[in-house]
């Protein structure tokens, strides 16, 4: 085009010119990369693409190179052949812009190797990358009889499953595990991974699940949840399967589980129940997020009201077992989903009920460091926590016609919790002299209700990319709590005693209504504009009452304490508009735009103790993303998001809370918003023949005008007063990066992987009005090796070093910088006579630091031996947990100027005998007994 255009100009100007005849050529090198040798005398031919007529051919030289000159312009096919090797065939084009085509290095494979790896073992199809989705083929991995999806996931590159069933993929937590694209028992991943059989799985898909809005319009809105979708084999979708499991152990440990599934065409029905006190069964690691009840209210940047338990002095237990204490869990549930009317309508329903009791003791040693003072705090604590909850959720979808869809979801949760906590605290100087002591007794009963509803309507028009969508959301949250607070604090310089004996009653309610309308219009063939408008209406009430005993009564609490009582009404109206442009090409996608929200907020003190708080502010949300696909199996993605963060209610005007009399929170009505810029990048690639997988992802964010904490410590009394303020001329930042590489070692059946990861932040705070810069970074690397021999054994091991940077500018001589090492591994051996032995272990090492003068080592080893009966349907096993008895319940952390060491009761060594009966009749086969 360039020559033609210039020639046209010269012709118009009256000039004449002549050009030499152009010649065309191809070149390259032919090698066996596995054997690292040149394929000398290999035949290289060029044939015409339109009629397959041979144009020219040559032989490869001693150095492996070839060149074919004097070709004509046109479309051709290059064919390279060598005895015993699979032919190499590739199309190419020669034209005025590409006079020479360089094939670089042509890697050829022995037919024997190709057949062995691709056809016999199926490893060539182990992974496929389809756009943003990584798809794993279970047939390429080791699946033992009656193994579960969790066992399969542990073999997949870049995916880790911890002892609680929590899944991490590509460095991020997996929030959803779907079955055939549908939620199974709501969004509790463990109910899928621990119960569905691995041999029923056809494909495992890993991707970032977009919001319904982004999935419909194709325009990214920044909302993504790391998700795994389990696609079942067609012949496994008819029949029933399940299991019964019961185990009895030493020291009073036990577990039991029953699961039944009935699949019939478009219908799935499941019911389950579990009970156990060994930490293996529970509400699920995600339940704290789903069943946490009412607490402190905060308005988010998008106009939403958020309620979280951490801010309520009564509602302190969310239902998560994190290894501290001794648990007793009872859970059950029912699931049903179906499709009808030619798949135009579908229903997904789940009901779950459960309780969790956790009892334990805990000792905490905390060192508080300032420029001129160091104090040590020793706390002994006893806890009893109980939570009961039940939840029902429904999802109905209908295809109104070929252009319109409607999705309606609703869920409701009821919860009740009882908590009791007693603690004794001593604060001392370095010389051992007492600063203060505190005896604390807390108890609370909490009842909560949560209801959510959502209707999402979409419509496509005849013109491509022209769409309309309406999203309506409503949420209601209510919490009622009652409890007692008894506290005695003794100060020794000067001597004084502070006594608290109170009854507390808290009631919180919130209603949130959000309507969003989005319209997309094609501006060109590949260029689309999305316009959106949203209105959010939020109303909330927080009534907290504290009562003291009258002077003449020892048993009743009737005197209202006005200092620690409050009744606030909160109202907020938000109007948000946005425009996002989207460019969609074959190789890449690019979108950019922004949303702007105007928010009106009002807080009214019904007690009249404080003036009304009114704020009008504007939030800004710029965004941009770019994705480029190098090949079908390789792509890179870059994105940017910005957001304004308004100060929270507690930071502006906190509710007085005396549950911890040694820590006092003050408000700051002059706080200004901060702004965060966030940058993300990800790259993935998979090479089929070598079974090589690469994943790299990372994120970096920086916050200007950050809201930081100013801590003023009274060293004579051991108390701390906190107040938030904006920090000018400084920015906080945080980052995370994760990279993973895996491939099969040539000539072996060993898969090798290498992972590098890091995360951290640079943060500022004020300590006694002095600026303090803290750095907290974590780096780790690990090597992983695994080998699977069908019906013989499987083994895996991974490990690598860690390094932590944790320092403070105010106390540079005291830091928590230190190295460490983590490793884990395991094996299973399948013996004759249907016996199986296995073991797994986890090793942790933390070296001494300036903060901790002793190292920490822990090696947890579990083992089991089992035998199957009746065609592998019944399994009897004996297992040992923590054989070396090293699970001592220990944790240590260092942050800012506070260093903490914890010791707590936990589950230690025990042995258990269990029986598991797996039954199934799927795909029309005979049932196993």
N, C-alpha and C positions, 0 to 999 in steps of 0.2 A: 504494500500500500504506500510506503514511504517513497519508493522509486517512482511509482506511477504518479503520485501526487506532484513530486518535483518535476518529473518529465512533462506533466501537463502545464505546469507554470512556465517552463522553458519554452514549450510550444506556443503558449499564448503570447510570450514576449518575442517570438520570432526567431528563437534560437533552434538549432538542430544539434543533435548529439547522437553518438552511437555507443553501444555497450558491448563488451566482450561476452561471449556465450558463457553462461553459468554452468558449472559442473557440480554434481552431487555425489555424496559418499556416506558410508557407514563405517564404524569402527567399534572395537570393544575388546574384552578379555574373557576367556572361557576357563573356569576353574571348578574344582571340587573343594568347596570351603571346609567341609567336614574333614577330608583327608589332607587339606592344605597343599594341593598339588595342581599344576597346570595340566589341562587336557590337550596334550600336543596332538596335532593332526586331526582334531575334531573338525567335522564338516560344517561350514556355515553357508547357507544359501539365502538368496533374496528372490522372492517370487512376487508377482503382481497380485494385489489384493482382489481385483475385479474378476480375473480369470484363472488365477493360480499358475500362470506361465512363468517358468524359471527365467530370471533376468541374468544373474551372475552368481558364482559360488567361489569359495576359497577354502584353504586349510589353515588351522591355527598354528602359529609359529612356536618355537621352543619356549619363548617367554610367555606363552598363553595368549598373545594378542593376535588380532586380525584386522584387516582393512580391505574394503571393497570400494573402488573408485569408479568414475565414469558412469554413474547411474543417471537416469532421467528424473524429472520432477514427477511426483505422483504418490499414491498410497500403496504400501508394500507390506509383506510379511517376512520377518526374519526367522529362519529355522536353523537351530543348532543341534547336531546329533553326534553321539559317541556310543560305541558298543557297550551295552550293559547299563546305560544311563537313560533316564526318561528324557524325551525330546523337549527342547525349549522352543516355544513359539510365541512371538509377540508382534503385534501390528505397529507400524510407524508411518510417518508422513514426511516427505521431502518437498519443500517449496522454497520460494524466494527468501522467506524468513528463517528457514531451517535447511541450509544447504548441506550440513553434515549432522548426522544423528549419531551420538555417542551412547552406546549401550553400557558403558563403564564396565562393571564386573558382572558377568553372567554366571550365576551359581547353579550347577547341575547336580542332580541327585541320582544315586544308584537306584535302579528299579527295585532291587532287593530291599534297600533301606526304606524306600518310599512305600512299598507294599507293607513292610513290617510296621512302620509307624502310623501310616494312614489307614490302611484297611484292617489289619489284624487288631491293633491296639486301639484304634479310633482316636488317638491323641491329637491328630490334626484338627479334629472338630471340637477340641476341648473348650475353646473360647471363641466367641464371635463378638465383634463390636459393631453394633448397629446404631449409628448416631450417638446419642447420649447413653445408650444401654449396653452394658456388658453382659453377655449371655454365656452361661456355663452349661456344658453338656454332661449330665451325671454319668452317662455311659463311659466316659473317659476316666472315671475315678473309681475308687474301691468302695463297693457297697456290700456290706455283710448282711446276712439274713436278719430281718427284724430291726435293722439299724434305723435311726430316726433322721429327720432332716438336719438336726443339729450336728450329727456325725458327718453328714455330707458337707455342711458348710465349713467345718473345721479343715477340710482338705482343699478348699478353694483358695487360690492365690489372692492375697490382699484382704482376706476376711479372717477375723479373730472372734472367738466365742469364749467368754470367761466362765468361771465356775457357776455364776448366777444366771447364765443364759444371755447376758448382755452381748449384743453383736456390734462389732466395730468393723466397718468396711472402708478401705481407702482413707483411713485416718479419722473417719467421722462415725458417730453413733447412728446405727440403723433404728429409725423410729417406727417403721411399719414393716410387717411381713404379711403379704397378701397371698391368697390362694386363687389362681385363675383370675387375677385382677380384682378380687373382691376381699373385703375385710372378713376375717375369720375370728369369731369371738371378739369383735371390736378391734382394737388396735394393740392387743397384748401379744407381742411377737413370740413369747415363750410357749404359748398354747399351740402354736403351729410347729415350731422347731423341735419341741420335746415330744410331740405326740404323733405327727404325721410320719408315715414310713417312707424311708428314702427311696425304696424301689418303686414307689408310685410316681416319682417325679420325672417329668420329661425334660424340663428346662428350669434353670435358676437364673432369673434376670435381676440385675443390679442397676439401679438408676436413681437419679434425683427426681422425685415425684413433684411435679409442678402443681400449683393451685388449679382448681377447676377453671378459673378465669383464664389463666395462661395456657392451659391445655386446649381450651376452646379457641381462643384468638390466635394462638401461636406466637404471642408477644410476651416476652419474659417480664414478670413483675417482681422478680427477686425472691419469691417464696419457693423454697425447695426443701424437701425432706428426703434424706437418704432412705431408700426403700428396696426391699427384696420381694420379688413376685415369684411364687412357686407355681409353675405350670404343670398340671397333672397329665399323665398319659391318658389317652382317650379310653383305653380298655380298662383303666382303673377308676372310671367315673360311674361304674355300676356295681353295686354290691355293698357289703358292710365290712368293717374291720374295727378293731379296738384292742384294749389290753386291760388286764387286771394285775396289779402289782401290790405286794405286801412285804414288809420287812420288819424284823425285830432285832434290836441291837443291845449291846452292853450299856451300862449306865443309864438305862431307861429311855434310850433313843428308839424311835420307830418312824415308819412312813407307810403310806398307803395311797393308792391311786386307782381310779376306774375311769375308763374312757370308751365310749361307743360312738361310731360314725356310720351313717347310712347315706350312701350316695346313689342316686338314681336319676340318670340323665341330667336334667337341668336343676335338680334338687339336691341340697345337702342338709343333712340333719346330724347334729352332734350333741352329746351330753357328757359332762365329766364331773368328777369330784376328787378332791385330794385332802389329805391330812398328814401332818408330820411335824416333828420337833427337832429335826436334824439340819435345818437350813436348806434342804434340797427342794422343798416345796414352799410356796409363799404366794403372796398376792401378785407377784411379778415385779421385775425391776422397774417397770415403767409406771406402776400404779400410783406412785407418789404424785406424779404429774396429773393423773386422771381423776384421782379421788381426793386430792387435797381439798379441804373445805374452806370456809370463810375465815378471814383474818383481817389483816390490814388492807385498806383500800388505797389504790394509787391510780392516777390517770396517766395513760400512756400517750406517747407522741402522736399516735394516730387517732386519739380521741377516745380510746377504749378505757373502761374501768377494769383494773386488775385487782384481784383479791388473793393475798397469799398468807399462809399460816404463820410465817416467821414474824410478822408484825404484831400478832395478837399474843398478849401475855398468858392467855389461857389455851389457845389452840396451837399446841406445839408439836403434835405427832401426826405425820402425814401418812403413815402406814408402810414405811419402807424399812426392811431389815438390811442393815449394812454391815453385818458381821459382829456388831456389838451386842452382847447379851445372849440369852437363850430364848429362841422363838418357838411359838406354837401357832401353826397356820392351818386354817380350814377354808377351803374354797370349793365352789361348784359353779356350773353354768350350763346354759342351753343355747345352741346356735341353729338357725334355720335360714336358708336362702334359696330362692327359686326364680326362674324366668318363665314367662308364658306369653301368649299372644304373638307368636313368631319372634320371640326375644325382644319385643317392643316394650314389655314391662318386666320389672324385676323388683324383688323385695329381699332385704337382708336384715335379719333381726337377731339380737343377742341379749341374753339376760345373764348377769353374773352376781354371785353373792359370796361373801367371804369375811373372815375375821382373822386378825393377827394379834397375838399377845407376845410382848417382849419384856423380859425381866433381866436386870443386870446391874452390875456395879462398875464404877469407873473412877480412876485416880488421874488427875491432871496436874502436871507441874508446868508452870508458866513463868518465864523470865521476861520482865519488862525493862527495857533499856532506854535511857535518855542520855543526854550529853553529860550530865553530872550526877546521875543517880541510877542505881539498879535495884530492882526489888524482885523477890521470888514469891509466887502464889501457889499454894498447895491446896487442891480441892479433892475431897472424897465425896462421891455421889452414888445414890441408890435410886434406880428408876423402875417404874412399872408403867407400861404403855399397852393400851388395848384399843383396837379399832375394828368396828363392824361397818360394812358397807354393802349396798346392793345397787346395781345399775341396769337400766334397760335402754337399749338404743335401737332405732329403726332407720332404714335407708330405703326409700322408694324412688324408682326412676321409670319414666315413661317417654317413649318416642312418639310425640303427638303426630308427627308426619315426617317426611323425609327432610324437612327443613327446621323442625322445632323439637326441643327436648325440655323436660322438666325433671329436676332432681330435688327431692324433699328429704331432709334428715332431721331427726329429733332424738334427744337422749335426756334421761333424768337419773339423778343419783341421790340416794339417801345414805347418810353416814352418822355414826355415833362413836364417840371416843371417850375413854376414861384414862386419865394420866395422873400419876403420883410421882413426886420427886423430892428427895431430901438430900441436902448437901451440907458439908462443913468445910469452910475455907479459912486459911491462915495466910496473911501477907507479911513477909519478913524482909528486913534489910539484909545486906550481905553478911553483916556481923551476927545475924541470927536474932536480933531484937525484933519484937512484934510491932507492926504498924497498925493492923486491924485484924479482927476475926469476924466471921459471919456464919450464922446457922440459918438455913433456909428450908422451908417446907412448903411445897406447892402441890395443889391438887385441882383437877378441873374435870367437868363433864361437858361435852360439846355435841350438839346436834346440828347437822347441816343438810341443806337441800340445794341441788343444782339442776337447772333445766336449760337446755339449749335447743334452738330450732333454726333451720336454714332452708330457704327455698331458692333454687338457682334455675332461672329460665334462660334458654338460648334460642336464637333464631338466625338462620342463614338466609340470605337473599339470593336471587338468581345471579346477580353479579358476583363474580368470584371475589372473596375476601371482604365482602360487605356483610357485617354481622351486627347483631344487637343482643345484649345480655343484661339481665337484671338479677341482682343478688340481694336477698333480704335475710338478715340475721337478727335473732332476738336471743337474749340471755337473761336468766334470773338466778340470783345467788342469795342464799339466806343462811345465817349462822347464829345460833343461840348458845351461849356458854355461861356456865356458873362455876365458881371455884373459890378456893381459900388461899390466902397468902399469909404466911407467918415467917417473920424475919427478925433476927436480933444481930445487930452490928455493934461491935465494941471497938472504939478508937483509943489508942494509947498515947497520942501526943497531939493535944492534951487528952486526958482521959474523959470519955463520954460514951453513952450508950444510946443507940437508935433502935427502937422497937416498933415493928409493924405487925398488926393482927387484923386482917381485913377479909371481907367477903366481896367478891367481884361478880358482876352480872353484865355481860356484853351481848348486844344485839346489833347485827349488821345486815343490811339488805342492799341490793343493787339491781337495777334494770338497765339493760343496754340494748338499743335498737339501732341497726345499721343498714342502710339501703345504698347500694352502689349500682349505677347504670353505666355501661360501656358500649360505645359505638365505634366500629372500625370501618374505614373507607379506603379502597384502593386508589392511590394517587397515580400509580403507574403499574405496569405488569408485575413488578417485583417489589413495589414500594407501597407500604400501607401506613395509614395514620389511625391511631387509637385515641379516642377522646373519652374521658371518664368524669363522672360527677358522683360524689358520695355525701350523704348527710348522716350524722351520728348524733343520737340523743341519749344522754346518760343521766340517770338519777340514782342517788344512793343516800343511805342514812346509816350513821354509825353512832350508836347509843351505848356508852360505856359508863357503868355505875360502880362506884366503890363505896363500901359501907364500913364504918367503924363500930365498935361496941360502945354503948353509953357507959359513963363512969360507974353507974350503979348496977351494971349487968355483966355477967361473965359468960353468957351463952347466946345472946342475941346480937345481931348486927343491924342496927336501925338508923344510925347516924350517917347521913350522906357526907362523904368526903369530897368537897368541891374542888380541891386541888387535883385529885386524880380521877375526877368524873368529867364526862363531856358528852355532848349530844350534837353532832354535826349533820347538816344536810348539804349534799353536794349536787350541783347541777352543771351540766356541760353540754354545749352545742357546738358541733364542728361541721364546717362546710369545706369539702375538698374537691379540687378540680385538677385534671391532669391531661397531658398530651404526650404520646410516645410514638415515635416513628420507627418503622421496622422495614429493613431491606433484606429480602430473602433471595439468595442465589443458590446455584447448584452446589458450589463449593463452600460457601460461607453465608453466615447470617449476622446482621449488624442491626442493633436497635439502640435508640437513645431518646431521652425525654426527661420530663420532670412532673412531679405532683406538688401542689401547694395547698396547705390547709389553714384556714382561719378558725381559731378556737376561742370560744367565750366560756369562761369558767367562773363559778361563784360558789363560795363555801360560807354557810351561815351557822353561827354558834347559837343553838337553841337555848343555851343557858345564859347567853348574853355576857359571857366573861371576856370575850375577845371580839374586836370589830370584824365585820364581814370581810372576807378575802375575795376580791374580784381581780381576775387577770384576763387580759385579751392578748393573744400571741399568735404568731404565724410560724408554721412548720414547713420546711422545704425538703423535698425528697428527690434530688437528681439521680439519674440512673443511666447506665450504658453497658452494653455487652457485645462481644464479638466472638464468634465461633467459626473456626476454619477446619474443614475436613481434608486432610492430606490424602487419605485413602478411605476405603470402607472400614478399615481396621485401625485407623489412626486419626486423631483430631486434637485440637487445642482450643481452649476457651478462656477468654479474659472478660472480667466484668468489673463494674464500678457502681457503688451505691453510696449515697450521702444522706444523712438525716440530722435534723435538729433534735436535741434532747432537752426537754424542759425539766426544771427541778421538780422533785416529787413533793407531795404534800408534807411528808415527814421532815423533809429538808427545810421547807418554808415555815411550817407551823406545826410542829410535832405534838402528838397527844402525850401528856405526861404519863410516864410509866415507872412504877417503883418496884417492879419485879426484880430489879438488880440495883440496889441503892448505891453501889460503888461506881456505877456508870450513868451519867446524866446527859440527856440529849437536849440541845437548844436549837431553836429555829433561826432562820435568816430570811427575812422578807425581801431583801435586796438582791437575791440570787438572780442571775441571768442565764439564758439557755446556752448550752454548748453545741458544737457541731462536729460530727464525725465523718471522715472520709474513709471508705473501706474498699480495698482492691483485692480481687481474687484471680487466681490462675489455676488451670488444670490441664493436664496433657495425658493421654493414654494411647497405647499402641500395643498391638498383638500381631506376632508373626506366626502363621499357622504351622509351617513345616517344622520350625525349631521349637514350637510351643513356648515362645518367649513373650512375656507380658511385662509392660512397663506402665506405671502410674505415678504421676507427679502432681501434687496439688498444694496450694498454699494461700494464705490470706494475710494482709497487712492493713492495719487501720491506725489512724491518728486522730486525736480529739483536741480541738482548739477551744480555748476558754473553758477548760474542764472544771467540773464541780468536784472539789476535793474536801477532805475532812481535816479540821483543825482540832487537835487534841491537846487540852490543857490538863496536865497531871499535877495533883496536889500530893507531893511526895510525903508530907507529914501525915496525911490521912489515908493515902493509897487510893484516892478516888480519881476518876477521869471525867472530864466534861467535853462533849463532842459538839461541834458546830460546823456546818458546811459553808464553803465559800468558793467563789470563782478564782481561778489562778490565771493571771494574765502573763503574757510573754513566755509561757511554757505550754507544751503539748504533751499529753500522755499518748502512748502507743502500745499496741500489742500485735503479736503475729503468731502464726502457726504454719508449719510446713511438714508435708509427709510425702515420702517417695518410696516406691516399692518396685523391685525388679525380680522376676522369677523366670527360669527356664529349665528345661531338662538337660542334665549333663550328658553330652554326646557319648554314646557307647555304653550307657548305664541306664538303669531304671530309677535313678535318683533325681528328684526335683530339688533345685537349689534356689533359694530366695534371699534377697538382701533388702533391708529396710533402714531408712534414715528418717528421723523425725525430730522436730524441735518446736518449742512454743515458749512464749514469755511475754513480758510487758515491762515497760518503764513507766513508773507512776510517781506522783508527787503527793505529799501531804504536809501539813504543818504540825509540828510538835512543840508545844509551848511557844507558839508563834514563830518558830524557826523553820525555814524551808528544808524539807527532807526529801531527797530523791532516792527511790528504791528501785532496784533491778531484780527481776525474778525471771530466770531463764532455765529451761530444761532441754537437754539434748540427749538423744539416744540413738543407738545403732544396733542392728541385730542381723545375724545370719540364721537362715532356716534351711534344714535339710529334711526331706521326707522320702520314704520309699514304701511302696505298697506291692505286695505279692499276693495275687488272688488266692484265697483259701489257704494261705500259708502264714503271712504276718503283715503287719503294718507298723511303721515306726516313724517318729518325728522328733526333732530336737531343734530348738532355737535359743539363741542367747546373744547378749552383747552388752557393751558398757553404757553407762549413763553418766551425765555430769550436770550438776545443778549449780547455778549462780544465784545467790540470794544475799544482797548487800544493801546497806543503808549509808547515805552520805553523812548522816549525823554521828553514826557510830561505825566508822570504817574498820576499826580494830576488832569488831565483833560481827562476823558474817556466818552464813551457813553454806558457803561454797564447798562442794564435795563431790567425790566420784562414787560410782556404784556399779553394780552388775546384776542383771536379771537374766534368768534362764528358765525355760520350761521344756518339758519333753514327755514322751510316753511311748508305749508299745503295746501291741496285742499279738499274741501268738495263738494260732488255731491248730490245736493238737488233734491227733487221732482220737476216735471215740467220742467226738463232739465236745471235747474239752476246750476251754479257752482260758488263758491267763493274760493278765494285763496289769499295767502300772502306769501312773503318771506322777510327775513331780514338778514343783515350782521352787526356785531358789532366788532369794533376795539378799543382796549385800549392800550396805551403806557404810562408807568409810567414816572415820572420825572427822569432825570439822571444828572450827573455832568455837562454834556454839555447843557441839556435842563431843565430848572428849572420848567417847566410847563408840566402837563400831557396832553395827547391828547386822546379824546374820540369821536367816531363817530358811530352812529346807523342809517343805511340806511334801510328803510322799503318801500316795494312796495306792492301793493294790486290790486286785480281785481275781478270783478263780470261779469259773462257772462251767456248767454242762447243760446242754439242751436235750430235750426228749420229745418224742412224738412229732417227728419231722420239724424240729426246731421251734415248735409252737410253745413249749414250756421250757423255761430256763430257771435253774436253781443256781444261786451264786452266794459266795461268801466274800465280803469286802471289808477292807480296813481303811479307816480315815485317819490321816495324820499319824502314820505309823511311828514317826520319830518324836511325836508329842511336842512339836515346836511351835504350834499355833498359839502363842502366848498372849495374843491380843495386845499388840504394841503398835504405836504410831508416833512419828515425830515430824514436826513441821517448823519452818522458820519463815517469818514474813514481817516486813517492815522492821519494827523494833521489838517484836514479840516472838519469843521462841517457846514452842509448846511440845511437851512430851506426854503421851497418853498411854495408860494401861487399863484394860477392861476385860471383863469376863466374856468368853466366847466358846464356841464348840471346839473341843479338843479331841484327843484320840478315842475312837470307839470302833467296835467290830459289829457287823450286821449280817444276818442271814436273810435272804429274800427270795421270793418266788414270783416270776413274771409269766403270765400267760398271754400270748399274742394270738388273736384269732382273726381270721379274715375269710371272706368269700367275695372276691372281686373279679370282674371280667368274665363272669360266667363259669369260673372253675369250681371245683369241689372245695368245700370248706375244709380248713385245716383244724384238726382236733388234737 
